[in-house]
Amino acid sequence: MKAAKLFAGILAVVFGFGVAACCGPDNTTEIKKTEIINQPTVGQQLEDLEKAYKNGAINKEEYEKTKKGILEKASPAEKK
């Protein structure tokens, strides 16, 4: 009888760990937070764009078009 209780207790613990492993915290949340943190600011994007233009990597038309797109996507707080 003690063996059956011991087995039931062990089974309950193993089952509990199994449920916790599949239904535990969502690790993708950390990845998403990191991705957001690592996104360049509007200012950094504009600086990089200007460097590309000055170095001849893009022409004036590409520079203006991309700059306009960056500024249109920026939130009002970032435009200030």
PAROKOL-205042 format. One record per atom (N, C-alpha, C): residue in one letter; x, y, z; residue number from 1. Coordinates in steps of 0.1 Angstrom, whole numbers. Layout:
<pts>
[pt A; [X; Y; Z]; NUM],
...
</pts>
This chain:
<pts>
[pt M; [8; -12; 0]; 1],
[pt M; [0; 0; 0]; 1],
[pt M; [9; 13; 0]; 1],
[pt K; [20; 12; 8]; 2],
[pt K; [29; 24; 8]; 2],
[pt K; [35; 26; -6]; 2],
[pt A; [38; 15; -13]; 3],
[pt A; [44; 16; -26]; 3],
[pt A; [34; 23; -35]; 3],
[pt A; [22; 20; -34]; 4],
[pt A; [12; 26; -43]; 4],
[pt A; [10; 41; -40]; 4],
[pt K; [11; 45; -28]; 5],
[pt K; [10; 59; -24]; 5],
[pt K; [23; 67; -29]; 5],
[pt L; [34; 60; -27]; 6],
[pt L; [47; 66; -31]; 6],
[pt L; [47; 68; -47]; 6],
[pt F; [42; 57; -54]; 7],
[pt F; [41; 58; -68]; 7],
[pt F; [32; 69; -72]; 7],
[pt A; [21; 71; -66]; 8],
[pt A; [11; 81; -69]; 8],
[pt A; [17; 95; -66]; 8],
[pt G; [25; 96; -56]; 9],
[pt G; [31; 109; -53]; 9],
[pt G; [41; 113; -63]; 9],
[pt I; [49; 103; -67]; 10],
[pt I; [60; 106; -77]; 10],
[pt I; [53; 109; -90]; 10],
[pt L; [43; 102; -94]; 11],
[pt L; [35; 105; -106]; 11],
[pt L; [29; 119; -106]; 11],
[pt A; [24; 123; -95]; 12],
[pt A; [18; 137; -94]; 12],
[pt A; [29; 147; -96]; 12],
[pt V; [41; 145; -90]; 13],
[pt V; [52; 155; -91]; 13],
[pt V; [57; 156; -106]; 13],
[pt V; [58; 144; -112]; 14],
[pt V; [63; 143; -126]; 14],
[pt V; [52; 150; -135]; 14],
[pt F; [40; 147; -132]; 15],
[pt F; [29; 154; -140]; 15],
[pt F; [29; 169; -138]; 15],
[pt G; [31; 173; -126]; 16],
[pt G; [32; 188; -123]; 16],
[pt G; [43; 195; -130]; 16],
[pt F; [55; 188; -131]; 17],
[pt F; [66; 194; -138]; 17],
[pt F; [63; 194; -153]; 17],
[pt G; [56; 184; -158]; 18],
[pt G; [53; 184; -172]; 18],
[pt G; [43; 195; -176]; 18],
[pt V; [34; 197; -168]; 19],
[pt V; [24; 208; -171]; 19],
[pt V; [31; 222; -170]; 19],
[pt A; [40; 223; -160]; 20],
[pt A; [47; 236; -158]; 20],
[pt A; [56; 239; -170]; 20],
[pt A; [62; 228; -176]; 21],
[pt A; [71; 230; -187]; 21],
[pt A; [63; 234; -200]; 21],
[pt C; [52; 229; -202]; 22],
[pt C; [45; 232; -214]; 22],
[pt C; [36; 245; -213]; 22],
[pt C; [33; 248; -201]; 23],
[pt C; [24; 259; -199]; 23],
[pt C; [30; 270; -190]; 23],
[pt G; [43; 270; -190]; 24],
[pt G; [50; 280; -182]; 24],
[pt G; [51; 294; -188]; 24],
[pt P; [60; 302; -184]; 25],
[pt P; [60; 316; -189]; 25],
[pt P; [64; 315; -204]; 25],
[pt D; [59; 325; -211]; 26],
[pt D; [62; 326; -225]; 26],
[pt D; [75; 333; -228]; 26],
[pt N; [85; 325; -232]; 27],
[pt N; [99; 331; -234]; 27],
[pt N; [100; 340; -246]; 27],
[pt T; [90; 339; -255]; 28],
[pt T; [91; 348; -267]; 28],
[pt T; [89; 363; -263]; 28],
[pt T; [83; 365; -251]; 29],
[pt T; [81; 379; -247]; 29],
[pt T; [94; 386; -245]; 29],
[pt E; [104; 379; -239]; 30],
[pt E; [117; 384; -238]; 30],
[pt E; [124; 387; -251]; 30],
[pt I; [122; 379; -261]; 31],
[pt I; [127; 381; -274]; 31],
[pt I; [121; 394; -280]; 31],
[pt K; [108; 395; -279]; 32],
[pt K; [101; 407; -284]; 32],
[pt K; [106; 419; -278]; 32],
[pt K; [108; 419; -265]; 33],
[pt K; [113; 431; -258]; 33],
[pt K; [127; 435; -263]; 33],
[pt T; [135; 425; -265]; 34],
[pt T; [149; 427; -269]; 34],
[pt T; [148; 433; -283]; 34],
[pt E; [140; 428; -292]; 35],
[pt E; [139; 433; -306]; 35],
[pt E; [135; 448; -306]; 35],
[pt I; [125; 451; -297]; 36],
[pt I; [121; 465; -296]; 36],
[pt I; [132; 474; -291]; 36],
[pt I; [139; 470; -281]; 37],
[pt I; [150; 478; -276]; 37],
[pt I; [161; 480; -286]; 37],
[pt N; [164; 470; -294]; 38],
[pt N; [175; 471; -304]; 38],
[pt N; [171; 478; -316]; 38],
[pt Q; [159; 483; -318]; 39],
[pt Q; [156; 490; -330]; 39],
[pt Q; [162; 504; -329]; 39],
[pt P; [168; 508; -341]; 40],
[pt P; [174; 522; -341]; 40],
[pt P; [164; 533; -339]; 40],
[pt T; [168; 544; -333]; 41],
[pt T; [159; 555; -332]; 41],
[pt T; [157; 562; -345]; 41],
[pt V; [148; 571; -346]; 42],
[pt V; [146; 579; -358]; 42],
[pt V; [159; 587; -361]; 42],
[pt G; [164; 593; -351]; 43],
[pt G; [177; 601; -353]; 43],
[pt G; [188; 592; -358]; 43],
[pt Q; [189; 580; -352]; 44],
[pt Q; [200; 571; -357]; 44],
[pt Q; [198; 567; -372]; 44],
[pt Q; [185; 564; -375]; 45],
[pt Q; [182; 560; -389]; 45],
[pt Q; [186; 572; -398]; 45],
[pt L; [183; 584; -394]; 46],
[pt L; [186; 596; -403]; 46],
[pt L; [201; 598; -404]; 46],
[pt E; [208; 596; -393]; 47],
[pt E; [223; 597; -393]; 47],
[pt E; [229; 587; -403]; 47],
[pt D; [224; 574; -402]; 48],
[pt D; [229; 564; -410]; 48],
[pt D; [226; 566; -425]; 48],
[pt L; [214; 572; -427]; 49],
[pt L; [210; 575; -441]; 49],
[pt L; [219; 586; -447]; 49],
[pt E; [221; 596; -439]; 50],
[pt E; [230; 607; -443]; 50],
[pt E; [244; 602; -446]; 50],
[pt K; [249; 593; -438]; 51],
[pt K; [263; 587; -440]; 51],
[pt K; [263; 580; -453]; 51],
[pt A; [252; 572; -456]; 52],
[pt A; [252; 564; -468]; 52],
[pt A; [251; 574; -480]; 52],
[pt Y; [244; 585; -479]; 53],
[pt Y; [244; 595; -490]; 53],
[pt Y; [257; 601; -492]; 53],
[pt K; [264; 605; -481]; 54],
[pt K; [277; 612; -482]; 54],
[pt K; [287; 603; -488]; 54],
[pt N; [286; 590; -485]; 55],
[pt N; [296; 580; -489]; 55],
[pt N; [293; 575; -503]; 55],
[pt G; [283; 580; -509]; 56],
[pt G; [279; 576; -523]; 56],
[pt G; [272; 563; -524]; 56],
[pt A; [268; 557; -513]; 57],
[pt A; [261; 544; -514]; 57],
[pt A; [247; 546; -520]; 57],
[pt I; [241; 558; -518]; 58],
[pt I; [228; 561; -524]; 58],
[pt I; [228; 574; -531]; 58],
[pt N; [219; 576; -540]; 59],
[pt N; [219; 589; -547]; 59],
[pt N; [209; 599; -540]; 59],
[pt K; [208; 611; -544]; 60],
[pt K; [200; 621; -538]; 60],
[pt K; [185; 617; -538]; 60],
[pt E; [180; 612; -548]; 61],
[pt E; [166; 607; -549]; 61],
[pt E; [163; 597; -539]; 61],
[pt E; [172; 587; -538]; 62],
[pt E; [170; 576; -528]; 62],
[pt E; [171; 582; -514]; 62],
[pt Y; [180; 591; -512]; 63],
[pt Y; [181; 597; -499]; 63],
[pt Y; [168; 604; -495]; 63],
[pt E; [163; 612; -503]; 64],
[pt E; [151; 620; -500]; 64],
[pt E; [139; 611; -498]; 64],
[pt K; [137; 601; -506]; 65],
[pt K; [126; 591; -506]; 65],
[pt K; [127; 584; -492]; 65],
[pt T; [138; 579; -489]; 66],
[pt T; [140; 571; -476]; 66],
[pt T; [138; 580; -464]; 66],
[pt K; [143; 592; -465]; 67],
[pt K; [142; 601; -454]; 67],
[pt K; [127; 604; -451]; 67],
[pt K; [120; 607; -462]; 68],
[pt K; [106; 610; -461]; 68],
[pt K; [99; 598; -454]; 68],
[pt G; [102; 586; -458]; 69],
[pt G; [96; 574; -453]; 69],
[pt G; [99; 572; -438]; 69],
[pt I; [111; 575; -434]; 70],
[pt I; [115; 574; -420]; 70],
[pt I; [107; 584; -411]; 70],
[pt L; [106; 596; -416]; 71],
[pt L; [99; 606; -409]; 71],
[pt L; [84; 604; -408]; 71],
[pt E; [78; 598; -419]; 72],
[pt E; [64; 595; -419]; 72],
[pt E; [60; 584; -409]; 72],
[pt K; [69; 574; -407]; 73],
[pt K; [67; 563; -398]; 73],
[pt K; [70; 567; -383]; 73],
[pt A; [77; 578; -381]; 74],
[pt A; [80; 582; -368]; 74],
[pt A; [68; 587; -360]; 74],
[pt S; [68; 584; -347]; 75],
[pt S; [57; 589; -339]; 75],
[pt S; [59; 604; -336]; 75],
[pt P; [49; 611; -332]; 76],
[pt P; [50; 625; -330]; 76],
[pt P; [61; 628; -319]; 76],
[pt A; [62; 620; -309]; 77],
[pt A; [72; 622; -299]; 77],
[pt A; [86; 622; -304]; 77],
[pt E; [89; 613; -314]; 78],
[pt E; [102; 611; -320]; 78],
[pt E; [105; 622; -330]; 78],
[pt K; [95; 629; -335]; 79],
[pt K; [98; 639; -345]; 79],
[pt K; [103; 652; -339]; 79],
[pt K; [101; 654; -326]; 80],
[pt K; [105; 666; -319]; 80],
[pt K; [120; 667; -318]; 80],
</pts>
